[in-house]
Amino acid sequence: MAQLNRLSKEGRIDRSQPVSFHYNGQQYQGYQGDTLASALLANGVDVIGRSFKYSRPRGIIGAGAEEPNAIMQLGATEATQIPNVRATQQELYNGLVCESTNGWPNVDKDLMGLLGKVGGSMMPPGFYYKTFMYPKSMWETYETYIRKAAGLGRSPLEFDPDRYETVNQHCDVLIVGAGPAGLTAALVAARAGARVMIADEQNEFGGSLLSSRECFDGKPATEWVAEVVAELSQYDDVMLLPRSTVNGYHDHNFLTIHQRCSDHLSDRAPKNVARQRLHRVRAKWVVLATGAIERPLVYGNNDVPGNMLCSAVSTYINRYAVVPGKKLVVMTTNDGGYQTALDWHRSGKPVAAVIDTRNAPSSLVIEQAKAEGINVITGSAIIEVKGSKRVKAVKVAKIDALGSRAIGKPYELDADTVATSGGWSPTVHLSCHTGSRPVWDDEAIGFVPGASRQNQLIAGAITGKYTTLDALSQGVAAGLSAIESLGLSKVEVVLPKLADFDQAKPMALFHIPHPLSTSKAPKQFVDFQNDVTAAGIELACREGFESIEHVKRYTAMGFGTDQGKLGNINGMAITAAALGQTIPETGTTIFRPNYTPVTFGAIVGRNCNELFDPIRYTAMHEWHLKNGAKFEDVGQWKRPWYYPKAGESMQQSLNRECQAVRQSVGILDASTLGKIDIQGKDAREFIGRIYTNAWAKLGVGKCRYGLMCGEGGMVFDDGVTSCLGENHFLMTTTTGGAAHVLEWLELYHQTEWPELEVYFNTVTDHWATATISGPNSRKLLAELTDCDLSKENFRFMDWKQATVAGVPARIFRISFTGELSFEINVQANYGMHVWEKLIEHGAKYDITPYGTETMHILRAEKGFIITGQDTDGSVHPYDLGMSWCVGNNKPFSFIGKRGMALEDCAREGRKQLVGLKTVDPSVVLPEGSQGVMDPNAPIPVPMVGHVTSSYWSANLGRSIAMGFIKGGHERMGEKIFYPQVDGTVIEAEICSPVFFDPQGERQNV
């Protein structure tokens, strides 16, 4: 198949490896080394999409991440669909299947395009809000058609078959961008022995040098690139990441890198190969060498296919051996456009003219263009393009020295391709992600990075210096600065010699004037992806939008996958002119991650399907299975719920288990309780601030129960924390709250008390825990340990280091049942061994395994709360009757103390936790039942509280319940009623929540 625009030689493509692909149902051919965009241009494809609002034909403008139009739907099957892939960044491979993301019935003949031709005045900024307000009955109809017309690609409807990964990395220096600046910075850091990562979104390192005709030491610049990359590849501590976009820059030099591992190979990743990988990197120093993006100029019909960036045209010619047209006209405000004209001319195709907006510019490259016979027209501009699906001609007019007015009579030039250059915009997106605001540089005619609080260095075009020599020297300087800060020895890098280079001063021009007013002239596009025009921006300003952030949102400038890479600066300039102010006064919009889109697959990594919500098992899980346990899911764990015997109902099983614990000994797998190891010289102080009660005097070998509250004073978790050493503690949490508590500790340490030296590690999985409870638990444990378990030596809320069944263990005398209890913690690999030994030796005591439901009943008999069941985020310790657990005399205020002092927390009539005994002992109150004082009150009946926990207690021979009642602590002995959905009413008596052993004698024996 003929590639009409392909050159017969040069370029970085491999002509010995032809590649077939399908676009919009037709087969085309390119070569290995092509991008999808370069292959489409080689085949003479002009229209690659339709615009967002007006459905105008759109062609390829750029050659990299800045491309706004060539947004493709990739995938040969439904399962492998990927929406919104830039054709300029998608490498070609055999069998690639893609289609345009919009256009009906097809991209060449789009019926929506008819609306675009007549709807310019009908669809100004904000027209959705103004047009579709009335009648209200039509809203759903409006929404249906708007949603159908809007949007770009579509999400796949089937499961993605590929694998994705995330990986955590640390390095001394992370270099973003592998152009001349990034490569020299990497070379310096690598030679000094630093641990280096260098990432670039292109498939090859080299940046702008890959499409340049520059020479280093008299040789092509690409040879220098190859030598540098080869040297970097030899260092063990250097990681090279091509096809990798640094998409986010966060606090503390934490960056995320989206690596496309196999997108360039096939529709599906090869077996055992990840399709994409997300690197989460913590770097000591970051060098931003992200370069700059060429700005297009804003003029009439500048969106017609064939309008391109000068740098993109040069890239397609020099790197991909594709001349994207037959006849070129260049419009430029700087010397860069002349190089594009020379590249086109050397390809053997005619250049109609270089139209320079400056008056009488002079430099070496301008003289070279003239010497080649290229027509140079100065002090002029293209005011309008003729054509619909391809440029046919351009209208040219003289402009004044400021570029504010078109003067003289316009005339036409024939051409099918227009290349424009309005200067360069430093790629500052990443530098802004951590809160730094860019600063306008008049010399660079662009925003450059502002001051950063990160360990960040910048080099190359991002600084506003656009020459290769500047990039090389700044890269070396950045590398030296980084290694000096790291304490590494200085190294020497000899820069290559470059040809002499001079430049005429560029012109600060963004919006080309037209003889007609902006609103009456042909559409002048600023944001190509979102159909934002100069007229639309001016209208927004006239309607009162003065903040650039408001203009952005009203017009949609910088939205979508584009994020304003091409249009933002031009849009700011037009806004500034409309408001009569400068560009620095107008400012920039806020750049946020992601710099370019990232697939959900890469973000999720392997945390999907069975790993999305992974099932966790304790070390004794197999034993539970063999012994008939029924399970419930608690915080991802499979916890034994109860152990039914043959013919038993659930209640019968619970009765048996509860009585066994009270009468002899029961055993519980408590391995799932959250365990957080806390160390550091300030650990004791930190714990005292987190918990409501005092911890300053807790001795080594002692344990204490604590409540944890949020800022508002409301309880959200509880647990026992043990003092393992003077500066070493083990905190236990609820099973379901473990992750949240750890996050809470880290949050307060990092944001509120970073001066405290304290460290947290989750050790829940490290320890298996077997809890034995009941009158015979001491006798049983004594058979298996060398520890003195006597009451005098081992008191309630003590812990000791000992061996159990020959295994080193920590034994805690803690009780959640109110019985004599011992929690035995051993390294998880020994959990099953110790459990089986306890079962074996406990046989003589009729040891009975019990599950979580029995545990709940036993603790309710004692009035012990379960956070999340007896608390709901609206109760504080005093509501729970736990004032004893609040240390108001602590020297440092604990979290929640001020919240508890709020007027609402101290008012009378708050709901308070109480016990409830039904008048009919055989009736069990349904949990959640709402209580009323007068069951005969007219509807709506005033409700005074609800039931949180309710069970049948075999040990007490009656039902028991706990719940909240307004002013409940003062209403002991009163009757309360609970209407049910079937019309019955259950009467109960308000009582103490402690139903069993109120003096706590059994746990202290």
Salt bridges, closest charged atoms under 4 A:
GLU10 OE1 - ARG213 NH2 3.68
ASP34 OD2 - ARG6 NH2 2.42
ASP46 OD1 - ARG390 NH1 2.74
GLU78 OE2 - ARG154 NH1 3.12
GLU91 OE2 - ARG243 NE 2.47
GLU143 OE2 - ARG147 NE 2.90
ASP162 OD1 - ARG268 NE 4.00
ASP162 OD2 - ARG275 NH1 3.23
GLU165 OE2 - ARG163 NH2 3.19
GLU165 OE1 - ARG277 NE 2.88
GLU165 OE2 - ARG606 NH2 2.84
ASP172 OD1 - LYS284 NZ 3.38
GLU204 OE1 - ARG12 NH2 2.57
GLU204 OE2 - ARG319 NH2 3.61
GLU227 OE2 - LYS219 NZ 3.49
GLU231 OE2 - ARG191 NE 2.73
ASP263 OD1 - ARG275 NE 3.43
ASP303 OD2 - ARG56 NE 2.74
ASP303 OD2 - ARG58 NE 2.98
ASP335 OD1 - ARG358 NH2 2.80
ASP343 OD1 - ARG213 NE 3.08
ASP356 OD2 - ARG358 NH2 2.88
GLU372 OE1 - HIS345 NE2 3.27
GLU384 OE2 - LYS386 NZ 3.29
GLU384 OE1 - HIS514 NE2 3.01
ASP400 OD2 - ARG405 NE 3.73
ASP416 OD2 - ARG390 NH2 3.91
GLU443 OE2 - LYS465 NZ 3.44
ASP531 OD1 - ARG58 NH2 2.72
GLU543 OE2 - LYS130 NZ 2.88
GLU549 OE1 - ARG553 NH1 2.63
ASP633 OD1 - LYS638 NZ 2.79
GLU648 OE2 - ARG656 NE 2.78
ASP669 OD2 - HIS624 NE2 2.80
ASP677 OD2 - HIS728 NE2 2.68
ASP682 OD2 - LYS681 NZ 3.33
GLU685 OE2 - ARG689 NE 2.73
GLU726 OE2 - ARG684 NH2 3.21
ASP765 OD2 - ARG616 NH2 2.95
GLU783 OE1 - HIS841 ND1 3.05
GLU783 OE1 - LYS844 NZ 3.11
ASP798 OD1 - LYS702 NZ 2.82
GLU819 OE2 - ARG662 NH1 2.97
GLU819 OE2 - ARG1002 NE 2.58
GLU840 OE1 - LYS837 NZ 3.77
GLU861 OE1 - ARG662 NH2 2.63
ASP870 OD2 - ARG859 NH1 2.80
ASP879 OD1 - HIS876 NE2 3.39
ASP879 OD2 - ARG910 NH2 2.68
ASP904 OD1 - ARG907 NE 2.68
ASP904 OD2 - ARG910 NH1 3.18
GLU974 OE1 - ARG971 NE 3.17
ASP997 OD2 - LYS862 NZ 3.97
